[in-house]
Amino acid sequence: MTGSKPTWGSVGAAKRDALLASIPAEWVIPDDIFPPESQLEVTSFPIKSGWFTPRELEITGCTAAEILDKTTSGAWTAEEVTRAFCKRAAAAHQLTNCLSETLFPEALATAKELDAHFAATGKPIGPLHGLPISLKDNFNIVGKDSTIGFTAFVNSPATYNSTLTDLLRNAGAVLYVKTNVPTAMMIAETVNNVFGRTVNPHNRKLTSGGSSGGESALIAFGGSALGVGTDIGGSLRIPAACTGIFTLRPSAGRFPNFLTKSGLAGQESVLSVNGPMAAQLSGIELYTRIVTNAQPWLRDPKCVPMPWCSVERKEKLKLAVLWDDGVVKPTPPVRRALRETVEKLRKAGHEVVDWSAEGHKEAGDILDRFFLSDGGKSVEALLSGADEPIRPEMDRYGTAKDRGVYDLWQLHLERNALQKMYMDRWNACEGLDGILCPTTPYATVEHSKFRYVGYTGIYNILDYSCMTFPSGVCVDSAVDVPVTNETPLNEHDELAQKECKFLPPPHPDNASAVHGMSVGLQLVGRRLEEEKVIMMTDVVLSALS
């Protein structure tokens, strides 16, 4: 009918088409080398395809620090670096569906301006001069959509930048892509009705995690040397673990998160934070140092006035290990990664003690009630704007009950008591530097099977600094088998083990879906101990090597 309102499905399809059309013809993968759907691993495509030049591979194979050494010295131009990453990001999207917006023309124009400045002055504009940085979809950039997975936000470009957007540009960064997220950024897998599902470039049958799953897929593919995601229940750490990369979940107020978009706008019982994602620890340290030294507290009223603080390296750490949280046990490869990591730490002279799961189940329950405390009204309002149906992964938002102000305040008291209890436990473990634990019960999972975020969510409730890092352990179907007489903790634990196919031998499908995938672990420090967590991770990696 003429003049009728477009359906949510047609709006999403048009947005997907426009995104693909924004990729220049020169960066569209030729049909004769395009990997078939049956090819699950695509991280090797840039090297094996012959489509990338040696120079493009050299540039996109560098760490963020290595790139900056070149761009801030004039050895490489910002334009050639930006062009190489734009091409690799375009390829990543065609193979994993990881992007939500492209800024290719704007990025190249910015790069040329940076080069002109360097040519005229012999100096870089700032500490991030010429470094392409990818951003999660919820960071606002003027003129670009921030749909956060809702069709109601399609063709509604931002009229202002997020605080971090301006901070990075002022430091000389080149913003060139935004990356896909799940609906409302409240699912541990990246899928929505606008762009569809982002897949894991190491195995496209598996999830890249969520909600920063577009970022993790892009970085794992080599399409970004440094990206920024956000975390409210594990949205940085889960994707990093699923794809074998590093990320830092900072405490609230350490990095600016002002003027970003949210699926639960106004919810401040547990704060969303942003943090860096990279294939190397050096990129995490670089981002943390530069952003905290940019005085973000003068731009974001919720930032704490705390510049980068150098911490002395401790050659002997005291770490507590959480073997399981009493709700869902880690699957066999994660248990093995923990066990082997602890063995290597002890061999290197570090002290490792056991950490009980006291308070973990309660924290998960508190987090869940916080997210649903408005009765799902925030999500419902955004869906109704385009008559969009709720996705099955979010069905609990459609049945939630409004808690009311009084009940919410009582929940705050529960949270505060748990924070004090956990602090007292930490203080009682004399000399404790950090906690080593799983990031998730899984290495990763097949699509639509990620069901538990308790190992990350508790540290959002506590607001602790956390690092997810690749342990060096990969899933081995022949080795990672469970104890046959082990009793599940509960129905959730039983489902997690069965769905991941870690079944007693001689089951033919044992661990087959995730064989060969990296296992990520989590290192936890106290609140606002970002520098110490980075240092401790480096010490742990030294022991693992």
MARMI-321096 format. One record per residue (C-alpha): residue in one letter; residue number from 1; x, y, z; chain. Coordinates in Angstrom, 2 decimals. Layout:
NODE   r     k        c1        c2        c3   c
NODE   A   NUM         X         Y         Z   A
...
! end
This chain:
NODE   r     k        c1        c2        c3   c
NODE   M     1      0.00      0.00      0.00   A
NODE   T     2      1.32      3.44     -0.91   A
NODE   G     3      2.57      5.36      2.12   A
NODE   S     4      2.53      2.32      4.42   A
NODE   K     5      5.17      2.03      7.09   A
NODE   P     6      8.14     -0.20      6.16   A
NODE   T     7      8.27     -3.45      8.09   A
NODE   W     8     11.10     -4.09     10.53   A
NODE   G     9     12.31     -6.85      8.25   A
NODE   S    10     12.54     -4.62      5.20   A
NODE   V    11     14.29     -1.90      7.21   A
NODE   G    12     16.92     -4.37      8.39   A
NODE   A    13     17.42     -5.79      4.89   A
NODE   A    14     17.89     -2.31      3.42   A
NODE   K    15     20.44     -1.45      6.13   A
NODE   R    16     22.40     -4.62      5.44   A
NODE   D    17     22.41     -3.88      1.73   A
NODE   A    18     23.58     -0.32      2.34   A
NODE   L    19     26.40     -1.57      4.55   A
NODE   L    20     27.66     -3.93      1.86   A
NODE   A    21     27.28     -1.21     -0.78   A
NODE   S    22     29.54      1.06      1.30   A
NODE   I    23     32.47     -1.27      0.59   A
NODE   P    24     34.34      0.01     -2.49   A
NODE   A    25     34.54     -2.38     -5.44   A
NODE   E    26     38.30     -2.68     -4.99   A
NODE   W    27     37.74     -4.19     -1.53   A
NODE   V    28     35.03     -6.65     -2.52   A
NODE   I    29     36.47    -10.17     -2.43   A
NODE   P    30     36.52    -11.63     -5.97   A
NODE   D    31     34.18    -14.56     -6.53   A
NODE   D    32     36.96    -16.89     -7.64   A
NODE   I    33     38.75    -16.66     -4.27   A
NODE   F    34     35.75    -16.15     -1.98   A
NODE   P    35     35.82    -18.92      0.65   A
NODE   P    36     32.84    -21.31      0.48   A
NODE   E    37     30.47    -21.54      3.44   A
NODE   S    38     31.94    -24.94      4.21   A
NODE   Q    39     35.31    -23.31      4.98   A
NODE   L    40     34.96    -22.64      8.70   A
NODE   E    41     38.38    -21.12      9.48   A
NODE   V    42     38.93    -17.81      7.65   A
NODE   T    43     41.66    -16.06      9.65   A
NODE   S    44     44.17    -17.48      7.17   A
NODE   F    45     42.38    -15.94      4.18   A
NODE   P    46     44.40    -12.69      4.03   A
NODE   I    47     47.70    -14.57      3.79   A
NODE   K    48     46.62    -17.57      1.71   A
NODE   S    49     44.34    -15.84     -0.79   A
NODE   G    50     47.02    -13.79     -2.52   A
NODE   W    51     44.55    -10.89     -2.60   A
NODE   F    52     46.50     -8.75     -0.13   A
NODE   T    53     49.81     -7.20     -1.11   A
NODE   P    54     52.91     -7.93      1.00   A
NODE   R    55     52.80     -4.31      2.19   A
NODE   E    56     49.15     -4.62      3.29   A
NODE   L    57     49.96     -7.82      5.15   A
NODE   E    58     52.97     -6.22      6.81   A
NODE   I    59     50.92     -3.26      8.03   A
NODE   T    60     47.90     -5.22      9.23   A
NODE   G    61     50.16     -7.81     10.86   A
NODE   C    62     51.70     -5.24     13.22   A
NODE   T    63     50.74     -4.47     16.79   A
NODE   A    64     49.26     -1.09     17.64   A
NODE   A    65     52.57     -0.05     19.23   A
NODE   E    66     54.53     -1.09     16.15   A
NODE   I    67     52.20      0.89     13.89   A
NODE   L    68     52.57      3.99     16.04   A
NODE   D    69     56.35      3.69     15.92   A
NODE   K    70     56.04      4.01     12.14   A
NODE   T    71     53.31      6.64     11.86   A
NODE   T    72     54.65      8.97     14.55   A
NODE   S    73     58.15      8.86     13.04   A
NODE   G    74     57.03      9.39      9.45   A
NODE   A    75     58.24      5.96      8.30   A
NODE   W    76     54.67      5.10      7.25   A
NODE   T    77     51.91      7.49      6.20   A
NODE   A    78     48.62      7.45      8.00   A
NODE   E    79     46.91      7.05      4.63   A
NODE   E    80     48.65      3.80      3.66   A
NODE   V    81     48.03      2.35      7.11   A
NODE   T    82     44.37      3.36      7.06   A
NODE   R    83     43.85      2.02      3.54   A
NODE   A    84     45.32     -1.37      4.49   A
NODE   F    85     43.10     -1.72      7.56   A
NODE   C    86     40.01     -0.56      5.68   A
NODE   K    87     40.57     -3.32      3.12   A
NODE   R    88     41.16     -5.99      5.78   A
NODE   A    89     38.10     -4.84      7.76   A
NODE   A    90     36.02     -4.99      4.57   A
NODE   A    91     37.18     -8.57      4.03   A
NODE   A    92     36.45     -9.43      7.66   A
NODE   H    93     32.89     -8.21      7.29   A
NODE   Q    94     32.28    -10.17      4.11   A
NODE   L    95     33.43    -13.35      5.87   A
NODE   T    96     32.12    -12.86      9.43   A
NODE   N    97     29.44    -10.13      9.30   A
NODE   C    98     31.26     -8.13     11.98   A
NODE   L    99     30.58     -4.49     11.02   A
NODE   S   100     27.64     -2.17     11.58   A
NODE   E   101     28.99      0.99      9.93   A
NODE   T   102     31.88      1.89      7.65   A
NODE   L   103     33.65      5.26      7.64   A
NODE   F   104     36.06      4.53      4.82   A
NODE   P   105     35.92      7.90      2.97   A
NODE   E   106     36.00      9.86      6.22   A
NODE   A   107     38.87      7.75      7.55   A
NODE   L   108     41.00      8.28      4.46   A
NODE   A   109     40.28     12.02      4.54   A
NODE   T   110     41.35     12.13      8.20   A
NODE   A   111     44.51     10.19      7.40   A
NODE   K   112     45.43     12.62      4.63   A
NODE   E   113     44.97     15.53      7.06   A
NODE   L   114     47.28     13.81      9.53   A
NODE   D   115     49.89     13.29      6.83   A
NODE   A   116     49.64     16.92      5.75   A
NODE   H   117     50.17     18.05      9.34   A
NODE   F   118     53.21     15.79      9.71   A
NODE   A   119     54.66     16.97      6.40   A
NODE   A   120     54.27     20.61      7.47   A
NODE   T   121     55.48     20.32     11.06   A
NODE   G   122     57.52     17.13     11.26   A
NODE   K   123     55.47     16.19     14.33   A
NODE   P   124     52.51     13.87     14.98   A
NODE   I   125     49.20     15.36     16.07   A
NODE   G   126     49.01     13.20     19.19   A
NODE   P   127     50.04      9.89     20.77   A
NODE   L   128     47.65      7.90     18.53   A
NODE   H   129     48.70      9.67     15.30   A
NODE   G   130     47.64      7.60     12.32   A
NODE   L   131     46.47      4.53     14.23   A
NODE   P   132     43.17      3.09     12.93   A
NODE   I   133     40.90      2.24     15.87   A
NODE   S   134     37.62      0.34     15.56   A
NODE   L   135     34.65      1.15     17.80   A
NODE   K   136     31.71     -0.86     19.02   A
NODE   D   137     28.39      0.23     17.52   A
NODE   N   138     27.15      2.08     20.62   A
NODE   F   139     29.83      4.80     20.36   A
NODE   N   140     28.24      7.79     18.66   A
NODE   I   141     29.86      9.34     15.61   A
NODE   V   142     28.11     12.30     14.02   A
NODE   G   143     26.33     11.28     10.84   A
NODE   K   144     26.41      7.54     11.55   A
NODE   D   145     23.75      5.26     13.02   A
NODE   S   146     24.16      3.65     16.41   A
NODE   T   147     21.42      1.06     16.06   A
NODE   I   148     22.56     -1.18     18.96   A
NODE   G   149     20.64     -3.90     17.16   A
NODE   F   150     17.23     -2.17     16.97   A
NODE   T   151     15.51     -1.43     13.67   A
NODE   A   152     13.93      1.62     15.32   A
NODE   F   153     17.38      3.26     15.30   A
NODE   V   154     18.13      2.57     11.63   A
NODE   N   155     18.50      5.76      9.56   A
NODE   S   156     18.72      7.84     12.74   A
NODE   P   157     22.29      9.13     12.57   A
NODE   A   158     23.94     10.59     15.65   A
NODE   T   159     23.99     14.37     15.97   A
NODE   Y   160     26.81     14.36     18.53   A
NODE   N   161     29.93     12.35     19.26   A
NODE   S   162     30.55     10.20     22.29   A
NODE   T   163     33.15     11.67     24.64   A
NODE   L   164     35.57      8.87     23.76   A
NODE   T   165     35.09      9.51     20.02   A
NODE   D   166     36.41     13.05     20.42   A
NODE   L   167     39.18     12.01     22.80   A
NODE   L   168     40.55      9.42     20.36   A
NODE   R   169     40.34     11.76     17.37   A
NODE   N   170     42.07     14.53     19.29   A
NODE   A   171     44.87     12.07     20.06   A
NODE   G   172     45.31     11.42     16.33   A
NODE   A   173     43.42      8.14     15.95   A
NODE   V   174     41.65      7.28     12.68   A
NODE   L   175     38.13      5.91     13.23   A
NODE   Y   176     37.22      3.72     10.27   A
NODE   V   177     34.55      1.15     11.26   A
NODE   K   178     31.91      0.45     13.87   A
NODE   T   179     31.19     -3.13     14.85   A
NODE   N   180     28.12     -5.29     15.32   A
NODE   V   181     26.39     -5.99     18.65   A
NODE   P   182     23.41     -8.05     19.84   A
NODE   T   183     20.04     -6.46     20.44   A
NODE   A   184     20.34     -3.90     23.27   A
NODE   M   185     23.87     -5.26     23.87   A
NODE   M   186     22.36     -7.61     26.44   A
NODE   I   187     23.12    -11.02     24.92   A
NODE   A   188     26.36    -12.99     25.19   A
NODE   E   189     26.24    -13.67     21.44   A
NODE   T   190     26.25    -11.08     18.68   A
NODE   V   191     22.98    -11.35     16.75   A
NODE   N   192     20.16     -8.90     16.04   A
NODE   N   193     17.31     -8.26     13.60   A
NODE   V   194     19.17     -5.51     11.76   A
NODE   F   195     22.50     -7.02     10.75   A
NODE   G   196     22.05    -10.66     11.69   A
NODE   R   197     24.69    -12.83     13.31   A
NODE   T   198     28.43    -12.23     13.61   A
NODE   V   199     30.47    -15.45     13.45   A
NODE   N   200     33.84    -16.49     14.82   A
NODE   P   201     36.60    -16.23     12.18   A
NODE   H   202     38.43    -19.19     13.73   A
NODE   N   203     35.36    -21.37     13.14   A
NODE   R   204     32.26    -19.85     11.60   A
NODE   K   205     29.99    -22.43     13.22   A
NODE   L   206     30.91    -20.91     16.58   A
NODE   T   207     30.06    -17.63     18.30   A
NODE   S   208     32.44    -14.71     18.60   A
NODE   G   209     30.68    -13.84     21.87   A
NODE   G   210     28.81    -10.74     22.87   A
NODE   S   211     28.05     -8.07     23.22   A
NODE   S   212     31.36     -6.83     21.76   A
NODE   G   213     31.39     -9.75     19.34   A
NODE   G   214     31.79     -7.64     16.22   A
NODE   E   215     34.97     -6.20     17.71   A
NODE   S   216     36.35     -9.58     18.73   A
NODE   A   217     35.71    -11.08     15.28   A
NODE   L   218     37.31     -8.12     13.52   A
NODE   I   219     40.41     -8.18     15.74   A
NODE   A   220     40.80    -11.96     15.54   A
NODE   F   221     40.69    -11.67     11.73   A
NODE   G   222     43.40     -8.99     11.80   A
NODE   G   223     41.08     -6.21     10.64   A
NODE   S   224     41.90     -4.04     13.65   A
NODE   A   225     45.04     -3.68     15.74   A
NODE   L   226     43.13     -1.96     18.54   A
NODE   G   227     39.40     -1.74     19.18   A
NODE   V   228     37.08     -0.52     21.91   A
NODE   G   229     34.12     -2.41     23.32   A
NODE   T   230     31.95     -2.12     26.43   A
NODE   D   231     31.11     -4.40     29.34   A
NODE   I   232     28.14     -4.53     31.70   A
NODE   G   233     28.07     -8.25     32.45   A
NODE   G   234     31.00     -9.66     30.50   A
NODE   S   235     30.56     -8.00     27.10   A
NODE   L   236     34.30     -7.38     26.68   A
NODE   R   237     35.66    -10.50     28.34   A
NODE   I   238     33.34    -13.12     26.85   A
NODE   P   239     34.07    -12.15     23.21   A
NODE   A   240     37.80    -11.96     23.95   A
NODE   A   241     37.75    -15.46     25.40   A
NODE   C   242     35.72    -16.79     22.48   A
NODE   T   243     38.23    -15.51     19.91   A
NODE   G   244     41.56    -15.81     21.71   A
NODE   I   245     42.41    -12.14     22.24   A
NODE   F   246     43.06     -9.78     25.18   A
NODE   T   247     40.77     -7.27     26.83   A
NODE   L   248     40.64     -5.12     29.96   A
NODE   R   249     37.41     -4.56     31.86   A
NODE   P   250     38.19     -1.42     33.91   A
NODE   S   251     36.40     -0.17     36.97   A
NODE   A   252     33.70      2.41     36.37   A
NODE   G   253     35.06      5.91     35.94   A
NODE   R   254     38.50      4.98     34.67   A
NODE   F   255     37.67      5.47     30.97   A
NODE   P   256     35.09      7.93     29.60   A
NODE   N   257     31.74      6.35     28.73   A
NODE   F   258     29.70      9.55     28.48   A
NODE   L   259     27.28     10.05     25.54   A
NODE   T   260     27.31      6.43     24.45   A
NODE   K   261     24.11      4.65     23.50   A
NODE   S   262     22.51      2.04     25.74   A
NODE   G   263     19.75     -0.53     25.43   A
NODE   L   264     18.90      0.11     29.09   A
NODE   A   265     19.35      3.88     29.12   A
NODE   G   266     19.34      5.32     32.64   A
NODE   Q   267     20.10      2.00     34.36   A
NODE   E   268     22.95      2.82     36.75   A
NODE   S   269     22.67      0.11     39.36   A
NODE   V   270     25.51     -1.65     37.57   A
NODE   L   271     27.50      0.63     35.28   A
NODE   S   272     28.61     -0.14     31.76   A
NODE   V   273     32.30      0.50     31.14   A
NODE   N   274     34.40      0.61     27.98   A
NODE   G   275     37.74     -0.99     27.46   A
NODE   P   276     40.34     -1.92     24.84   A
NODE   M   277     40.50     -5.16     22.87   A
NODE   A   278     43.62     -6.31     21.04   A
NODE   A   279     45.46     -9.40     19.89   A
NODE   Q   280     48.39     -8.52     22.17   A
NODE   L   281     48.73     -7.30     25.74   A
NODE   S   282     50.84     -4.36     24.53   A
NODE   G   283     47.78     -2.84     22.83   A
NODE   I   284     45.84     -2.98     26.10   A
NODE   E   285     48.63     -1.20     27.98   A
NODE   L   286     49.00      1.42     25.24   A
NODE   Y   287     45.30      2.31     25.22   A
NODE   T   288     45.05      2.45     29.02   A
NODE   R   289     48.07      4.69     29.36   A
NODE   I   290     47.07      7.12     26.60   A
NODE   V   291     43.39      7.43     27.54   A
NODE   T   292     43.99      7.88     31.28   A
NODE   N   293     46.71     10.46     30.56   A
NODE   A   294     44.31     12.44     28.35   A
NODE   Q   295     42.54     13.69     31.51   A
NODE   P   296     39.11     12.21     30.62   A
NODE   W   297     37.73     13.50     33.96   A
NODE   L   298     37.69     16.97     32.39   A
NODE   R   299     35.29     15.70     29.70   A
NODE   D   300     33.22     13.06     31.48   A
NODE   P   301     31.64     13.97     34.87   A
NODE   K   302     31.73     10.33     35.96   A
NODE   C   303     35.46      9.80     35.34   A
NODE   V   304     37.84      9.70     38.30   A
NODE   P   305     40.88     12.02     38.22   A
NODE   M   306     43.41      9.24     38.00   A
NODE   P   307     46.13      9.40     35.33   A
NODE   W   308     48.29      6.40     34.42   A
NODE   C   309     50.22      5.16     37.44   A
NODE   S   310     53.34      3.10     36.87   A
NODE   V   311     53.42      0.03     39.12   A
NODE   E   312     56.47     -1.96     40.09   A
NODE   R   313     56.63     -5.38     38.52   A
NODE   K   314     56.19     -8.18     41.07   A
NODE   E   315     58.19    -11.24     40.16   A
NODE   K   316     56.36    -13.35     42.76   A
NODE   L   317     52.58    -13.01     42.86   A
NODE   K   318     50.07    -14.37     45.32   A
NODE   L   319     47.02    -15.47     43.36   A
NODE   A   320     43.82    -17.22     44.40   A
NODE   V   321     42.26    -19.64     41.94   A
NODE   L   322     38.49    -20.08     41.59   A
NODE   W   323     38.07    -23.58     40.17   A
NODE   D   324     34.30    -23.20     39.76   A
NODE   D   325     31.63    -20.82     40.96   A
NODE   G   326     29.26    -23.41     42.38   A
NODE   V   327     26.62    -22.79     39.71   A
NODE   V   328     28.05    -23.97     36.38   A
NODE   K   329     31.31    -25.88     36.33   A
NODE   P   330     33.86    -25.08     33.64   A
NODE   T   331     33.83    -27.49     30.73   A
NODE   P   332     36.82    -29.87     30.51   A
NODE   P   333     39.14    -27.70     28.40   A
NODE   V   334     38.67    -24.70     30.70   A
NODE   R   335     39.41    -26.87     33.73   A
NODE   R   336     42.57    -28.11     32.03   A
NODE   A   337     43.61    -24.54     31.15   A
NODE   L   338     43.19    -23.51     34.79   A
NODE   R   339     45.05    -26.56     36.06   A
NODE   E   340     47.98    -26.17     33.66   A
NODE   T   341     48.20    -22.44     34.33   A
NODE   V   342     48.32    -23.00     38.08   A
NODE   E   343     51.00    -25.68     37.66   A
NODE   K   344     53.18    -23.34     35.61   A
NODE   L   345     52.66    -20.45     38.03   A
NODE   R   346     53.73    -22.58     40.98   A
NODE   K   347     56.70    -23.90     39.04   A
NODE   A   348     57.74    -20.29     38.39   A
NODE   G   349     57.67    -19.59     42.13   A
NODE   H   350     54.29    -17.87     42.48   A
NODE   E   351     51.98    -18.65     45.38   A
NODE   V   352     48.56    -19.96     44.40   A
NODE   V   353     45.81    -20.62     46.92   A
NODE   D   354     42.23    -21.80     46.48   A
NODE   W   355     39.34    -19.33     46.40   A
NODE   S   356     35.83    -20.38     47.38   A
NODE   A   357     32.71    -19.43     45.46   A
NODE   E   358     31.09    -17.64     48.39   A
NODE   G   359     28.80    -14.91     47.08   A
NODE   H   360     29.05    -15.85     43.41   A
NODE   K   361     25.57    -17.34     43.04   A
NODE   E   362     24.09    -14.38     44.90   A
NODE   A   363     25.94    -11.91     42.67   A
NODE   G   364     24.56    -13.53     39.53   A
NODE   D   365     21.06    -13.29     40.92   A
NODE   I   366     21.51     -9.62     41.85   A
NODE   L   367     22.86     -8.79     38.39   A
NODE   D   368     19.93    -10.51     36.69   A
NODE   R   369     17.39     -8.67     38.83   A
NODE   F   370     19.08     -5.33     38.10   A
NODE   F   371     18.84     -5.88     34.35   A
NODE   L   372     15.15     -6.79     34.57   A
NODE   S   373     14.19     -4.27     37.26   A
NODE   D   374     12.21     -2.05     34.86   A
NODE   G   375     10.03     -4.98     33.81   A
NODE   G   376     11.60     -5.01     30.36   A
NODE   K   377     10.08     -1.62     29.54   A
NODE   S   378     13.27     -0.17     28.03   A
NODE   V   379     13.64     -3.01     25.55   A
NODE   E   380      9.90     -3.12     24.85   A
NODE   A   381      9.81      0.61     24.02   A
NODE   L   382     12.68      0.31     21.52   A
NODE   L   383     11.16     -2.75     19.85   A
NODE   S   384      7.72     -1.17     19.59   A
NODE   G   385      9.17      1.80     17.70   A
NODE   A   386      9.44     -0.44     14.64   A
NODE   D   387      6.92     -3.16     15.59   A
NODE   E   388      9.95     -5.41     15.92   A
NODE   P   389      9.49     -8.77     17.67   A
NODE   I   390     11.65     -9.68     20.62   A
NODE   R   391     14.37    -12.17     19.79   A
NODE   P   392     14.19    -15.58     21.51   A
NODE   E   393     17.52    -14.91     23.26   A
NODE   M   394     15.81    -12.02     25.08   A
NODE   D   395     12.46    -13.58     25.89   A
NODE   R   396     12.92    -12.99     29.63   A
NODE   Y   397     12.73     -9.23     28.97   A
NODE   G   398      9.24     -9.82     27.59   A
NODE   T   399      8.03    -11.50     30.76   A
NODE   A   400      9.87     -9.47     33.42   A
NODE   K   401      7.98     -7.68     36.20   A
NODE   D   402      8.63     -4.07     37.17   A
NODE   R   403     10.35     -4.11     40.58   A
NODE   G   404      9.36     -0.63     41.65   A
NODE   V   405     11.59      1.92     43.36   A
NODE   Y   406     11.41      0.46     46.86   A
NODE   D   407     12.40     -3.05     45.72   A
NODE   L   408     15.21     -1.61     43.62   A
NODE   W   409     16.60      0.23     46.63   A
NODE   Q   410     16.51     -2.99     48.65   A
NODE   L   411     18.45     -4.66     45.84   A
NODE   H   412     21.07     -1.92     46.10   A
NODE   L   413     21.45     -2.85     49.79   A
NODE   E   414     21.99     -6.50     48.81   A
NODE   R   415     24.65     -5.43     46.33   A
NODE   N   416     26.41     -3.22     48.86   A
NODE   A   417     26.49     -6.00     51.44   A
NODE   L   418     27.96     -8.42     48.91   A
NODE   Q   419     30.63     -5.89     47.92   A
NODE   K   420     31.64     -5.48     51.57   A
NODE   M   421     31.68     -9.25     52.15   A
NODE   Y   422     33.93     -9.84     49.14   A
NODE   M   423     36.26     -7.03     50.17   A
NODE   D   424     36.57     -8.53     53.64   A
NODE   R   425     37.38    -11.94     52.14   A
NODE   W   426     40.11    -10.39     49.99   A
NODE   N   427     41.58     -8.50     52.95   A
NODE   A   428     41.60    -11.70     55.02   A
NODE   C   429     43.74    -13.45     52.40   A
NODE   E   430     46.93    -11.63     53.39   A
NODE   G   431     49.04    -10.37     50.50   A
NODE   L   432     46.58    -11.45     47.81   A
NODE   D   433     47.37     -9.79     44.47   A
NODE   G   434     44.60    -11.18     42.28   A
NODE   I   435     42.16    -13.95     41.45   A
NODE   L   436     42.59    -16.37     38.56   A
NODE   C   437     39.36    -17.85     37.24   A
NODE   P   438     37.49    -18.85     34.09   A
NODE   T   439     36.11    -16.12     31.88   A
NODE   T   440     33.30    -18.45     30.86   A
NODE   P   441     32.58    -22.14     31.39   A
NODE   Y   442     33.40    -22.66     27.71   A
NODE   A   443     36.17    -22.03     25.20   A
NODE   T   444     33.34    -20.87     22.98   A
NODE   V   445     30.09    -22.50     21.86   A
NODE   E   446     28.01    -23.18     18.80   A
NODE   H   447     25.55    -20.45     17.89   A
NODE   S   448     22.60    -19.96     20.27   A
NODE   K   449     24.16    -22.05     23.04   A
NODE   F   450     25.81    -19.42     25.24   A
NODE   R   451     23.77    -19.53     28.42   A
NODE   Y   452     25.87    -18.52     31.43   A
NODE   V   453     27.73    -15.30     32.28   A
NODE   G   454     28.25    -15.77     36.02   A
NODE   Y   455     32.05    -15.83     35.89   A
NODE   T   456     32.16    -12.33     34.45   A
NODE   G   457     28.98    -10.81     35.88   A
NODE   I   458     30.07    -10.99     39.51   A
NODE   Y   459     32.95     -8.63     38.84   A
NODE   N   460     30.58     -6.10     37.29   A
NODE   I   461     28.64     -6.16     40.55   A
NODE   L   462     31.90     -5.74     42.48   A
NODE   D   463     33.31     -3.26     39.91   A
NODE   Y   464     36.72     -4.95     39.92   A
NODE   S   465     39.41     -4.56     37.25   A
NODE   C   466     39.64     -7.68     35.09   A
NODE   M   467     41.78     -8.95     32.22   A
NODE   T   468     40.84    -11.77     29.88   A
NODE   F   469     43.83    -13.38     28.18   A
NODE   P   470     44.50    -16.46     26.03   A
NODE   S   471     45.90    -19.21     28.26   A
NODE   G   472     47.84    -20.96     25.50   A
NODE   V   473     45.63    -24.03     25.92   A
NODE   C   474     43.45    -25.15     23.01   A
NODE   V   475     40.58    -27.61     23.12   A
NODE   D   476     41.66    -31.17     22.40   A
NODE   S   477     38.82    -33.63     21.81   A
NODE   A   478     41.02    -36.57     22.78   A
NODE   V   479     42.08    -35.04     26.08   A
NODE   D   480     39.19    -32.90     27.27   A
NODE   V   481     36.74    -35.50     28.52   A
NODE   P   482     34.81    -35.32     31.80   A
NODE   V   483     34.95    -37.63     34.75   A
NODE   T   484     32.27    -40.23     34.01   A
NODE   N   485     30.81    -40.39     37.53   A
NODE   E   486     30.67    -36.63     38.14   A
NODE   T   487     27.30    -35.35     39.36   A
NODE   P   488     26.05    -32.07     37.80   A
NODE   L   489     25.64    -29.17     40.20   A
NODE   N   490     22.16    -28.45     38.87   A
NODE   E   491     20.14    -28.51     35.67   A
NODE   H   492     21.98    -25.47     34.30   A
NODE   D   493     25.34    -27.15     34.82   A
NODE   E   494     24.10    -30.37     33.23   A
NODE   L   495     22.80    -28.51     30.17   A
NODE   A   496     26.05    -26.57     29.75   A
NODE   Q   497     28.12    -29.75     29.71   A
NODE   K   498     25.78    -31.65     27.39   A
NODE   E   499     25.23    -28.85     24.88   A
NODE   C   500     28.96    -28.36     24.51   A
NODE   K   501     29.24    -32.08     23.68   A
NODE   F   502     31.78    -32.75     26.40   A
NODE   L   503     30.32    -36.17     26.97   A
NODE   P   504     31.96    -39.30     28.36   A
NODE   P   505     33.79    -41.45     25.81   A
NODE   P   506     33.17    -43.19     23.49   A
NODE   H   507     30.58    -40.57     22.44   A
NODE   P   508     31.35    -39.82     18.74   A
NODE   D   509     30.77    -36.07     18.98   A
NODE   N   510     32.84    -35.44     22.09   A
NODE   A   511     34.04    -31.80     21.98   A
NODE   S   512     34.02    -31.91     18.17   A
NODE   A   513     32.41    -28.51     17.69   A
NODE   V   514     35.09    -26.53     19.52   A
NODE   H   515     38.15    -28.69     18.89   A
NODE   G   516     41.25    -26.53     18.47   A
NODE   M   517     39.73    -23.36     19.91   A
NODE   S   518     41.72    -21.19     22.33   A
NODE   V   519     40.75    -21.12     26.01   A
NODE   G   520     40.70    -17.70     27.63   A
NODE   L   521     41.09    -17.16     31.36   A
NODE   Q   522     40.37    -14.18     33.59   A
NODE   L   523     42.70    -12.35     35.98   A
NODE   V   524     40.94    -10.15     38.54   A
NODE   G   525     42.34     -7.28     40.58   A
NODE   R   526     40.76     -4.88     43.03   A
NODE   R   527     38.72     -1.87     42.01   A
NODE   L   528     40.68      0.72     39.98   A
NODE   E   529     43.74     -1.51     39.74   A
NODE   E   530     43.97     -1.46     35.95   A
NODE   E   531     47.74     -0.89     35.87   A
NODE   K   532     48.35     -3.69     38.34   A
NODE   V   533     46.14     -6.10     36.40   A
NODE   I   534     48.10     -5.34     33.23   A
NODE   M   535     51.37     -5.92     35.09   A
NODE   M   536     50.09     -9.16     36.63   A
NODE   T   537     48.93    -10.45     33.26   A
NODE   D   538     52.40     -9.86     31.85   A
NODE   V   539     53.91    -11.76     34.78   A
NODE   V   540     51.48    -14.64     34.26   A
NODE   L   541     52.26    -14.78     30.54   A
NODE   S   542     55.95    -14.99     31.38   A
NODE   A   543     55.25    -18.03     33.56   A
NODE   L   544     53.13    -19.62     30.82   A
NODE   S   545     55.83    -19.16     28.20   A
! end
